[in-house]
Amino acid sequence: MVTTLGKCGKVVINAVLGDICDYGGDAIVNPANTRGSMGGGVALAIKLRGGEIIEKEAMAKTPIPIGEAVVTTAGNLRCKAIIHAPTVINPGGPSSTEFVYLATKASLKKAIEHDFRRIALPLMGAGVGGLTTRQSLEAMFRAIREFIDRDVEITIFVRKKELLNEVAEVFYDYCGEQM
């Protein structure tokens, strides 16, 4: 079930408890590594559901520097494309709030370049990257606030129900506007 939290400028922010691979909007953001390999976390889930073609296309566009993003097809997934934005340098390596900020910003820039208006984001840099949920969300919202003049809808996916409250708290801290 989609919960609309409100707006950050013109940007509509939703939160969903579920599998990001089920998203049917324009693009899913993959918190990648600079090599484009998809061997763990969200990246592996995307590859397993969407097919090997996604990883092959991503790896053909490497290295992907931190702060940049590349777009590939979505394979068998319902969305149109995957935006690969590195949150770690090496597969399984540590992330940082700066890497998450830069990856989120690069993802949104790439989405705008491709006229994607409905974008799904996982908790960037959390999980395999080692950041806490709050650290991830704060870095993500720092970047999102730079795009408040854009008509886009961002859906943040979480896998645990209790994380929905944390998404809402950070959203209100950074954007404050409820619908």
C-alpha positions in Angstrom: 0.0 0.0 0.0 1.3 3.4 -1.0 1.3 6.1 1.7 1.6 9.7 0.4 3.5 11.6 3.0 3.2 15.0 1.3 5.2 17.3 -0.9 8.7 18.7 -0.8 8.1 21.7 -3.0 6.5 20.2 -6.1 8.0 16.8 -5.4 5.4 14.3 -4.1 6.9 11.8 -1.6 5.4 8.4 -1.0 6.5 5.5 1.3 5.8 1.9 0.6 6.3 -1.3 2.6 7.2 -3.8 -0.1 9.5 -5.1 -2.8 10.9 -2.3 -5.0 11.0 -4.8 -7.9 7.2 -4.6 -8.1 7.3 -0.9 -8.9 5.4 0.0 -12.1 6.5 3.7 -12.5 9.2 5.1 -14.8 12.4 4.0 -13.0 13.9 2.2 -10.1 17.1 3.5 -8.6 19.8 0.9 -7.9 22.3 1.8 -5.2 25.1 0.5 -7.3 28.9 0.1 -7.0 31.2 1.8 -9.4 31.8 -1.4 -11.3 28.1 -2.0 -12.1 28.1 -5.5 -10.7 24.9 -6.6 -9.1 25.8 -9.2 -6.5 24.1 -8.2 -3.3 21.3 -6.2 -1.7 18.9 -4.3 -3.8 21.1 -4.7 -6.9 20.9 -8.5 -6.7 17.1 -8.4 -6.2 16.8 -6.3 -9.3 19.0 -8.6 -11.3 17.2 -11.7 -10.1 13.8 -10.4 -11.0 14.7 -8.3 -14.0 17.3 -10.5 -15.6 21.0 -10.6 -16.3 20.6 -8.0 -19.1 20.4 -5.2 -16.5 23.8 -6.1 -15.1 25.4 -6.6 -18.5 24.2 -3.1 -19.6 25.3 -1.5 -16.4 28.8 -3.1 -16.5 29.2 -2.0 -20.1 28.9 1.6 -18.9 31.5 1.4 -16.1 33.3 2.7 -14.3 30.4 4.8 -12.9 32.0 7.5 -10.7 30.5 8.3 -7.3 28.2 11.3 -8.1 27.2 10.0 -11.5 24.5 7.7 -12.7 23.7 5.5 -15.8 20.4 4.2 -17.1 19.7 0.7 -18.4 16.7 -1.2 -19.5 14.6 -2.8 -16.8 14.6 -6.3 -18.3 11.5 -8.2 -17.0 10.5 -5.6 -14.4 7.4 -3.5 -14.7 9.2 -0.1 -14.7 10.7 1.4 -17.8 14.3 1.7 -16.7 16.9 1.2 -13.9 19.0 4.2 -12.8 22.3 2.9 -11.4 23.9 5.4 -9.0 26.9 4.2 -6.9 26.7 4.5 -3.2 29.8 2.4 -2.7 33.1 2.2 -4.6 33.6 -1.6 -4.5 31.0 -4.4 -4.2 30.1 -4.9 -0.6 32.1 -1.9 0.5 31.1 0.8 2.9 28.9 3.7 1.9 28.8 7.2 3.5 26.2 9.9 3.8 28.1 12.0 1.2 28.0 9.1 -1.3 24.3 8.6 -0.7 23.6 12.4 -1.2 25.6 12.4 -4.4 24.0 9.1 -5.7 20.5 10.4 -4.9 21.2 13.7 -6.6 22.7 12.0 -9.7 19.7 9.7 -9.9 17.3 12.6 -9.9 19.3 14.5 -12.5 19.3 11.4 -14.7 15.6 10.9 -14.2 14.9 14.5 -15.3 17.2 14.0 -18.3 15.1 11.0 -19.4 11.8 12.7 -18.5 11.0 10.1 -15.8 8.4 11.5 -13.4 7.8 8.5 -11.2 10.9 7.2 -9.5 11.4 4.5 -6.8 14.2 4.7 -4.3 15.3 2.1 -1.7 17.1 3.2 1.4 20.3 4.2 -0.3 23.5 3.1 1.4 21.7 1.2 4.1 21.9 -2.6 4.4 25.1 -3.6 2.5 26.5 -0.1 2.6 26.3 0.0 6.4 24.4 3.3 7.0 21.5 3.5 9.5 18.0 4.1 8.1 18.1 7.7 9.4 21.5 8.4 7.9 20.4 7.1 4.6 17.1 9.1 4.6 18.7 12.4 5.7 21.2 12.2 2.9 18.5 11.3 0.4 16.2 14.2 1.5 19.1 16.6 1.4 19.4 15.8 -2.3 15.6 15.7 -2.9 15.3 19.2 -1.5 17.5 20.5 -4.4 14.8 19.4 -6.9 11.7 21.0 -5.2 10.8 22.8 -8.4 10.3 19.6 -10.4 7.1 17.8 -10.9 8.2 14.3 -9.9 6.9 11.6 -7.6 9.4 9.7 -5.5 8.4 6.5 -3.8 10.7 5.3 -1.1 10.5 1.5 -0.5 11.3 -0.2 2.8 11.2 -3.9 3.8 10.2 -3.5 7.4 6.9 -1.9 8.7 8.6 0.0 11.5 10.8 1.8 9.0 7.7 3.6 7.5 7.6 5.8 10.6 11.2 6.7 10.2 10.7 7.7 6.6 7.8 9.9 7.7 9.8 11.5 10.5 12.7 12.4 8.3 10.4 13.6 5.6 8.7 16.0 8.0 12.1 17.1 9.4 13.3 18.0 5.9 10.2 19.0 4.0 7.6 19.6 6.7 4.6 20.0 4.3 1.8 17.5 4.6 -0.8 16.9 2.0 
